[in-house]
Amino acid sequence: MQAHQVDDLDTAERLYREVLDLRVAQPDALHYLGVLCHQCGRSDEGVELIRTALQVTPKHPDAHNNLGNIHKECGRLREAEACYRKALECGPQHHNALSNLAVVLEAQERPQEAFEAYEKLLRQAPRYAQGHYLLGLFLRNHAQNLEHIEQSVARFREAYALEPRFVQALEALSVSLYVLGRTDEAVQVYRDWVAREPDNPIPRHMLAACGGAEAPQRAGDAYVRDIFDRFADSFDEQLLHNLDYRAPQVLVDVLGTVLPAPDAALDVLDAGCGTGLCAPLLRPYARRLVGVDLSGGMVEKARQRGGYDALDVAELTAYLQQPGAWDVVLSADTLVYFGELGTVLAAAHAALRPGGWLAFSLEAEEGEGDRVTLTASGRYRHSRAHVLHALERACFHDIRISEDSLRKEFGQPVRSWVVLARRGGDAGPASAT
Ligand SMILES: C[S@@+](CC[C@H](N)C(=O)[O-])C[C@H]1O[C@@H](n2cnc3c(N)ncnc32)[C@H](O)[C@@H]1O
């Protein structure tokens, strides 16, 4: 278990198996080996092992809770809910199981039940910082009026007061303050944080995002890595269930209007692949499908999901320097971390074969002018004119920019651009129209 805790998974697995050679039904070894198998992408084996452990010790709340976590991370929310309820039957004070139950109820779009679970959690454990933080996020995600955002501020403040190293709570606090128009307070939260941790890329980027410092040309590598490594475990659940995220499907649909019928003939790059949500949608088109992302944590999740021929951990602009390699480059919700688009679009143009297609999504900045804004979320918004000019300067042809809503923020749809453009030259295999 010590090896497991320090992420030495090979040693931990070997030792758990040695224990099981000695005692075939040793429940802790079965249980923790199950958790480990899931971490290594062998979730079905993990489920079987924990189920076997539960036959030996059926009233073990941690084992029910961990089995629930595997189901949750595999998207089986009903099964996860049943496991958390079992964990709570066995250990009514199991805070972790109760907060997980609230999260899966929220993800199943049962906000009233989720709210009641969060309230019960905080009645039982008023000093549980994570519980205050999760309730704050819930209030903001489901806000029907500004009062709910005010309430989220109180929850984030409490979470941070209870656990001063809980920096996600600070970040969430400043976003809520910003949404309420209390920009000075939001900026002050980040200034204090930068003063305490001058080398931390998160408060530095977010200080700029709140207007307290000059915006960088794109989000720095360290910022992106930190944010997404941390976010990797809960990304799918947050985006798909709580934020109605649709960018992968919408972009692949729009590509489908210009590509030949899917017959596994194209070389496709998923640029900023994250946890690999685009892989199953792109696979039918791809002879070779490669994903690239700065965050090792996200790439690990993509590896577990499967579907790629190769995955690389790298910065996108640098990665695209390999010339003429792709028939299609798709980038879902990734260029929102770029302010200035010229460099990355020029690299994408050079990386495409003649006739190849680029598809990407952005958040939309209102108005006619050529503008880019770094917003309080830490992501950039681009005006239509800016996108068009950047694509033209990068020598793209057949530019199509349509408007859609690809996700929600604070309970509201976010206006987005769905962009398609083609590298000129000889018609490549990708250019059917
Ligand atoms: C919102 S996620 C989207 C992931 C995936 N495309 C999807 O649609 O589910 C944005 C991803 O872009 C990656 N990213 C941001 N800036 C990057 C850069 N400069 N180079 C490579 N990856 C980057 C992040 O690590 C993150 O995984």
The ligand as an SDF file (V2000), in Angstrom:
LIG
                    3D

 27 29  0  0  0  0  0  0  0  0999 V2000
  -10.8530   21.9280  -22.7900 C   0  0  0  0  0  0  0  0  0  0  0  0
   -9.6740   20.7000  -23.1110 S   0  0  0  0  0  0  0  0  0  0  0  0
  -10.3230   19.9530  -24.5850 C   0  0  0  0  0  0  0  0  0  0  0  0
   -9.8360   18.5570  -24.7870 C   0  0  0  0  0  0  0  0  0  0  0  0
  -10.4070   17.7940  -25.9600 C   0  0  0  0  0  0  0  0  0  0  0  0
  -10.0320   18.4070  -27.2250 N   0  0  0  0  0  0  0  0  0  0  0  0
  -11.9170   17.6850  -25.8640 C   0  0  0  0  0  0  0  0  0  0  0  0
  -12.5930   18.2970  -26.6870 O   0  0  0  0  0  0  0  0  0  0  0  0
  -12.4150   16.9990  -24.9520 O   0  0  0  0  0  0  0  0  0  0  0  0
   -8.3030   21.6530  -23.7250 C   0  0  0  0  0  0  0  0  0  0  0  0
   -7.0360   20.8280  -23.8850 C   0  0  0  0  0  0  0  0  0  0  0  0
   -6.0810   21.6110  -24.5780 O   0  0  0  0  0  0  0  0  0  0  0  0
   -4.8120   21.3210  -24.0510 C   0  0  0  0  0  0  0  0  0  0  0  0
   -3.9220   22.4610  -24.3940 N   0  0  0  0  0  0  0  0  0  0  0  0
   -4.0940   23.7690  -24.1140 C   0  0  0  0  0  0  0  0  0  0  0  0
   -3.0660   24.5000  -24.6180 N   0  0  0  0  0  0  0  0  0  0  0  0
   -2.2430   23.6230  -25.2420 C   0  0  0  0  0  0  0  0  0  0  0  0
   -1.0160   23.7690  -25.9730 C   0  0  0  0  0  0  0  0  0  0  0  0
   -0.4520   24.9580  -26.1260 N   0  0  0  0  0  0  0  0  0  0  0  0
   -0.4530   22.6450  -26.4810 N   0  0  0  0  0  0  0  0  0  0  0  0
   -1.0240   21.4250  -26.3240 C   0  0  0  0  0  0  0  0  0  0  0  0
   -2.1790   21.2370  -25.6420 N   0  0  0  0  0  0  0  0  0  0  0  0
   -2.7830   22.3170  -25.1060 C   0  0  0  0  0  0  0  0  0  0  0  0
   -5.0660   21.1410  -22.5650 C   0  0  0  0  0  0  0  0  0  0  0  0
   -4.0280   20.4230  -21.9210 O   0  0  0  0  0  0  0  0  0  0  0  0
   -6.4020   20.4110  -22.5660 C   0  0  0  0  0  0  0  0  0  0  0  0
   -6.2570   19.0250  -22.5100 O   0  0  0  0  0  0  0  0  0  0  0  0
  1  2  1  0
  2  3  1  0
  2 10  1  0
  3  4  1  0
  4  5  1  0
  5  6  1  0
  5  7  1  0
  7  8  2  0
  7  9  1  0
 10 11  1  0
 11 12  1  0
 11 26  1  0
 12 13  1  0
 13 14  1  0
 13 24  1  0
 14 15  1  0
 14 23  1  0
 15 16  2  0
 16 17  1  0
 17 18  1  0
 17 23  2  0
 18 19  1  0
 18 20  2  0
 20 21  1  0
 21 22  2  0
 22 23  1  0
 24 25  1  0
 24 26  1  0
 26 27  1  0
M  CHG  2   2   1   9  -1
M  END
$$$$
